[in-house]
Amino acid sequence: MARAVQIKDIAKALGISIGTVDRALHNRGRINPLTKERVLEMARTLGYRPNQAARALSSKRRLRISVNLPSEIALYWDGVREGIREEASAFQAAGVEVEFRSFPRLACGETEAFEAAMSAGVNGMIVATGRPEELRPAIRDAARERVPVVTISTDAPKTARLAVVSIDARASGSLAGELLGRLLQGQGRLAVVTGDLAITDHAEKFESFLSSVGTMFPAIEVVPALQNHEHEIEAYKECKRLLEQYADLGGIYVTTANSTPVLEALKDSGRLEKVQVIATDLFPRLIEHLEQGNVVATLYQRPRSQGQLALRILYNFLVEGRCPSYQVKLAPHLIMKSNLAFFLERLEQISRNLSPKFPSELELAAASTPRGLSKSPKRRAHGDPI
């Protein structure tokens, strides 16, 4: 059967925003009469039929979505928030409200933030979880109350979540393994510095790294993974210990954005220029290391795109009752010194185009943050690229 025509199809055909089409079709807000006529004509041409779920939703005039994300590591999660804000701007005219709730870090405070969102009576949620088994009962109860949940960045398998949007963790790990293996010419020792192997995303990166190196470079030894639980001090100390234990370590793959303490440990040990490093994501201090050649490459996880897609999937399900895919995995971008300038240029372009409407939403989120949990972090001056 052919896919039903949706509001976004009309918007795309006319080159206008989804919000403008929504106002024209539902007589909501002010709109130019000529624009409204163009929208109605295009709707007839494409065979658009209003969805009953959408009509019921529009009668409420408000759609509240809670976004529950960690404060640490802000370098990464701020990019996810920015993507959600950017996507939400297209749906503001349709009465969409996004509420941001923060908890300290993955696997710490997730349940409390989830319960606070449910108590607030939200219509749907976008959540990050480091311990999906602990959140499973809450997600199940939300599904029973018809509150869909989309997980982001790391999956919550065997739960009642609606969908997951994440980077392809196995592709990231495999790519890092092959690059480091080739740099070491198939000989030597490699290490993986990660957050917590109990987190699905972190475990998949490590497993695929092991598989890639073991298959392609059997003479290379991968030492036991170093878990730093996303603490900078712990990451520094553990990496110093790692370097003392393995004097001949040839390369390190850092699977999260917590690479700065690893690089500091290498510098203080006098091995920054001797150990090949592949990092994750892109931020100002890492840019300096890429430019200086201290980091071979970084695997960019596209946090902004993840945020955009997660909100789009949740909105489409709530309004039109459909979900295009239960698993959306994005390919990582490989950034090296040679293509760094391109990403920095894109970074500046997007930073200039950010909507000024959303910073106040952080204040809204702070008001709904459960007692004892940290509030949303301040946005950094140097934003993420695409």
N, C-alpha and C positions, 0 to 999 in steps of 0.2 A: 504494500500500500504506500502511496505517496505521502511524504511528510506533510503535516498540516502547516499552512502558512502562519508565520508568527509575526509579532510586532517588529522584531529586529529585521525581518526580511523586507518589510515596507520601508523601514528606516534606511536600510542599505540601498534599496532601489532608488530612493529619492536623495540620498546623500545627506540626511539630516539625523538628529539624535533620536534615540529611543524615547526619551522623555517627551519630545515634541509630538511624535506619533501618538503616544499614550494620551496626551492632552487633547489631540484632535479627535481621537476615536471615542473618548469618554467624556467630552465636554468639561474638561477639568482645567481650571486656570485660564489665563489670557493667552490667546494665540491669534496670529494674523489670519483673517478670513480666507485669503488666497492660499496660504499654506494649508489650512484645514481642508479646503476643497481638493488640493493636490493629494493630500493623504487619503481622503475618502475615495477619490477616484482610483488611486493605486491599490487601495484595499479591495475595491470591487474587481479591478483587473486581475489581481493575483488570487482572488477567491478567498480572501480572509474571512474567517468565521470566529466571532468572539468566543473565548473559552469560558465555560461556566465557572471554573475555579477562579479565573482572573476577575470575572464580574463580582464574585463573592468577596474576593480580596479587595477590589477597588472600593467596595461599599464601606469597608472599614477605614479606608483612607490612610492606614498606617501599616507598615510591615517592619517589625523590629527584629534585627539580626544581631546576635551577640558574637563578638570575635574574641576568643580566649587564647592569648598568646603569652609566652614567657617574656620576662624583662631581660634575661640573659640568654643568648648573647645579643645585645641591642644592635650590634653591627649588622646582624643578619635579620632579626625579627622586625626591625624598623622598616626594612625593605618590603617585607610581606605586608605590613600595615599600610604602607604607601600605595601598594598595588590595590589593596581593598578599597582605600579611600578614593583612588582614581576611578575604579570601576563603579563605585557607589554613586559618583557624581552623575552618571547617566540615568540613574534610577530615582534621584531625589524628587523629581516632579511627580513620580508615581507614589510618593509617600513612603519611601524606604528610609529607615533610620538605622544607622550602624552604631552599636554600643561596644566600646573596647574595654575588655577586662583583662587585667594582667596578673600573673603569678610569678614568683621568683625565677624559676627555671623549670625545665622539663622534669617531670616526676616529683615536683614539689609545689603543692597548692592547686593542682589541676582540678581535683574533685570539688574543692571549696568554690572555685570560680564557676564551675559547671552548675553547682547547686544554686549559686547566687543568680545566674542567668535564668534558670528554670523558675526560681521564686519571683523574678521580675516579669515573668509572663512573655518571654520572647517567642517569636514564631519560628526561628531557626538558629542554628549555631555553626560557626566555623571554629574548630579547636585544634590545638597541637597537643599531643600526648606522648609522654615518655614511658608511661606504664599503662598501656591499653587494657590489660587484664584488671587493673584496679578501677578503671573508668567504665568497664563493661556494663555493670548493673545500671549506672546512671544513663548511659546511652540507650540501653534497652527500655528504661522507664520513659525516656524522652520520646522514643519511637512510638511507644504505646499511647502517648499523649499527642501524637502527630506533630512532633517538633523534630524535623530532620536535622541530622548532624553531618557535616562534611569535615573530615580530618585533613590537615594540611602539613606538608613537609615530611611527616612520618606517619605510617599507616597504623590503623587499629584493626588488624584482622580478627575474624571470628567475633565481631561485635555487630550491632544493628546499625552501624553508621551507613549513611546514604551513599557516600562516595569518598574518594581520597584524591588529593592533588599533591604531587610530590615530584622531586627530581628523580631520575632513574638512578637509584643508588648503586645498583649492580654495574651499570655502565660506567659510573664514576670510578668505582673501585678497580674495575678491569683496566680502564684507561690509565689510571695512575700506576698500576702494576706493570703494564707494558712499557710505559715511558721510563720508569725507574730501572726496570730490568735492562733496557737498551742502553741507558746511560752508564750502568755498571758493567756493560758488555757481558752480561750473563754470569758474573762472579761477584761474591761478597755477601754482605748482610744488609737487610732492610728492616725498618721498623714502621709501625703504624701508631700514630697518636690519635686517639679518639675520645669521645665524651663518655659514653656508657654503652657497653655491648648489650645491655638489656633493652635498649631502644632499637626498634626495628631498623631504622635508617642507618644507624651506626654499625649494627651487626651485619647488614647486607653489604655495606662498603668493605668491611674487613674480610668477609667471606669471599667476595668476588676478587678482592686484591690477592688473597691467598691462592685462589684458583688460577688466576691469570699468571702469577709468578711461577707457581708450581708446574703449570702446563708448558709455558714457554721458556722458562729459565730454571730447570730443575737443580742446577748447581748453586742457586742463590738461597740463602737461609733467611726466613722471615722470623724475627724474634717475637716473643709473646707481646700482644697488644698492650699499649700503655693507655689506661683509662684515667682521664683527669677530671671527669664529672663537670666540665665546663668552668672550673675554678682556675683563675689565672695563676695564683700562688701555687696551687697544687700542680698545675701543668708545668710551671718552671722547675719546681723541685724534682718532680718525677723525671723530667727530661734531663736534668743535670745528672741524676742517678743513672739513667739509661746510658748517657754518654760515658760515664765513668766505667760502667759495666762492659760496654762494647767499644773498645778503643778503635776498632776497625770498621765501625758502622759507616756504610757508604751512602745511605739515603733514608729519608723520612717522608712518609705521606701523612699529612694532617687532614683528617676527614671533616673537621668542623671549622668555623671561623675563628676558633681560639688558637690561632697560629702565632700571634705575637710573643707570648711567653716562651714558646718553643724556639723561636728565632733569637730571643734574648739569651736563652740558655746556651745555644750554639755559639753566640758571640762571646759570652763570658768564658766559655770553655776553649776559645780560640779555634773553633772548628766551623765557623760560619761559611768559609769559602771552600771547605773540604767535603762537606756533606751535601748531597743533592737533595733539595726540598721541593715537594709538590704540595701546595696549600689548597685551601677551599675558600671560595667567594672573593670579594674585592672591596677593599677599604683603604683609606689614606696611608696608613703605615705599611701595609702590604705593597702598595703601589711603589713606595720607595725601594723596597727590597727587590721588586721585579725590575725596576729601572737599573739597579746596581748589579743585577745578576746573582743576588743571593738566593733567589727563588726561581727555579726553572720555569714553573708554570703554576697556575691556579685554576681550579675547576669551579666555574661560576654556576651557582645553583638557581639563578633566575628567580629570586624571591618575589620581585614585583609581579612577574608573570604568574607565579603560583597564587598570589593574592587575588589577582584579577580573575583568574579562572575559577577559583573556589567560590567567590561571590556570584559569578555568572551562573555556575551550576546550581547553587542554592536558590538563586532568584528564579531561574527557569523552572525548577521543580515546584517551588511554592506557588508561582503564578500559573504555570501551564501544566503542572502535574507530570512532568517528564524529566528524566535524567539521561543525558546522552551517553554517559560512560561511568561505570562504577570505579574505574581506575584510570586516572590521567597522569601519565608519567612523562615529564619533560626531559629532553636530552640536555646534559650539561654543556656549557660553553667552555672551551679550552682557551685560556688567555695566557699569552707569553709576551715577552718583551717586544716581539715583532708586531703584534696586533694590539698592544696595550693602548696606543694612541687612539685607535678607533673606538674602543670602549670608553675611554675618558671623554671623547667628543660626544658620544651618545649620552654619557652621564650628565654632562653640562646641559645638553639640549633638554633632557627630561626634567632636570632640576628647575630650569627656567619655566617649563610648562606646567609645573605642579599647580593644582587648584589651591587658591588661598582659603577655601571654604572650610577645610577640615581640621585645622589645629584645635578649634574649640571642641571637637569631639573628644579630645583627650581629657578635657575637663569633665565632660559628661561621663566618661569611663571612670574617672577618679571617684565620682560620686557614688558609683555602683560597685566599686571594688570591695570585696569582703574585708572585714577588719582583720588586720594581721598580715595581709598580703600587700606586696609592693605595688605602687601605681605604675602606669605606663611610663617608660623612660622618655627623656627628652629626645627630640629628633636631632640627629647629628647634622652639622652644617654641610658635610660632604655626602650627598645621597648616593644611593646605588644606581648603577646603569640599568639597562633593559633586563 
